[in-house]
Amino acid sequence: MNTSPIIALDFEHQEAALSFLKPFESGTFVKVGMQLFYKEGPAIVYHLKEQGFDVFLDLKLHDIPNTVKSAMTSLASVGADLVNVHAAGGSFMMDAALEGLDIGTAAGGTRPSIIAVTQLTSTTEEQMQREQLIQTSLNDSVLHYAKLAQTSKLDGVVCSVLEAGSIAEVCGNEFLKVTPGIRLANEAAHDQKRIATPAEAKKMGSTHIVVGRSITEAADPLAAYQEIARQWKGLGK
Ligand SMILES: O=C(O)c1cc(=O)[nH]c(=O)n1[C@@H]1O[C@H](COP(=O)(O)O)[C@@H](O)[C@H]1O
């Protein structure tokens, strides 16, 4: 899979997203999340694929197994390269998600990769313990979800850079560690709590980084993307 930084297209509508992407080469990896998908539907993914972009469709499914299975059957035909669910939906739900994707992938077509969100990068250990009543460390909770996702034969997880190393030790280097919460040094964290730089992500075992506002809100988004990609390739701090 394309290992370029994944740009989170958190825009209000298709025109804004496509106009933002004009300076970017085809082959760039982009993420369509809830905001854009709920507004534009599958058409936004068709447009991006037509223009040669790789697409992570980030809808974070979390429901009973039967519902997630049928939803994944529908999503399989949208044409995304990567989709996700919440690991907290449980192993039966993750099994069902994969089954649904297999059913929905047209004969001979390529099944999108599927990953599970562990603990959101906006969650701290203290908040997890207090609100979710999980009494382990945050790292252990993320690792537990990663093992559960791997047992369900998912392709990897969404986690923060801080947990990527221990997941690599337990689940292997091939298992995807897709890490949002990326910020350049001295940038505002906004609502993110478990953050790291692209260079740290590279060192600590991420397989992919997801970057939104550091690129989309930059004065020169292409230059910001190129600097992030340079650090991510191990070419700078
Ligand atoms: O699944 C995700 O992509 C995701 C999971 C997670 O734990 N944290 C997280 O930030 N994300 C997404 O990654 C993007 C991060 O955006 P920025 O904080 O602007 O870089 C957003 O589109 C989030 O929806």
The ligand as an SDF file (V2000), in Angstrom:
LIG
                    3D

 24 25  0  0  0  0  0  0  0  0999 V2000
   -9.4610    7.2440   12.1020 O   0  0  0  0  0  0  0  0  0  0  0  0
   -8.8660    8.3410   12.0200 C   0  0  0  0  0  0  0  0  0  0  0  0
   -8.4440    8.7390   10.9360 O   0  0  0  0  0  0  0  0  0  0  0  0
   -8.5850    9.0690   13.2690 C   0  0  0  0  0  0  0  0  0  0  0  0
   -8.4730    8.3010   14.4120 C   0  0  0  0  0  0  0  0  0  0  0  0
   -7.9530    8.8640   15.5870 C   0  0  0  0  0  0  0  0  0  0  0  0
   -7.7770    8.1910   16.6100 O   0  0  0  0  0  0  0  0  0  0  0  0
   -7.6290   10.1880   15.5690 N   0  0  0  0  0  0  0  0  0  0  0  0
   -7.7860   10.9850   14.4580 C   0  0  0  0  0  0  0  0  0  0  0  0
   -7.4340   12.1720   14.5290 O   0  0  0  0  0  0  0  0  0  0  0  0
   -8.3120   10.4410   13.3180 N   0  0  0  0  0  0  0  0  0  0  0  0
   -8.5770   11.3280   12.1310 C   0  0  0  0  0  0  0  0  0  0  0  0
   -7.3380   11.8830   11.6740 O   0  0  0  0  0  0  0  0  0  0  0  0
   -7.5010   13.2480   11.2890 C   0  0  0  0  0  0  0  0  0  0  0  0
   -6.5520   14.0960   12.0870 C   0  0  0  0  0  0  0  0  0  0  0  0
   -6.6810   15.4390   11.7130 O   0  0  0  0  0  0  0  0  0  0  0  0
   -5.7350   16.5950   12.3020 P   0  0  0  0  0  0  0  0  0  0  0  0
   -5.8230   16.5440   13.7890 O   0  0  0  0  0  0  0  0  0  0  0  0
   -6.3120   17.8350   11.7110 O   0  0  0  0  0  0  0  0  0  0  0  0
   -4.3370   16.2750   11.7960 O   0  0  0  0  0  0  0  0  0  0  0  0
   -8.9740   13.5950   11.4750 C   0  0  0  0  0  0  0  0  0  0  0  0
   -9.6100   13.4980   10.2210 O   0  0  0  0  0  0  0  0  0  0  0  0
   -9.4890   12.5150   12.4140 C   0  0  0  0  0  0  0  0  0  0  0  0
  -10.8350   12.1900   12.1330 O   0  0  0  0  0  0  0  0  0  0  0  0
  1  2  2  0
  2  3  1  0
  2  4  1  0
  4  5  2  0
  4 11  1  0
  5  6  1  0
  6  7  2  0
  6  8  1  0
  8  9  1  0
  9 10  2  0
  9 11  1  0
 11 12  1  0
 12 13  1  0
 12 23  1  0
 13 14  1  0
 14 15  1  0
 14 21  1  0
 15 16  1  0
 16 17  1  0
 17 18  2  0
 17 19  1  0
 17 20  1  0
 21 22  1  0
 21 23  1  0
 23 24  1  0
M  END
$$$$
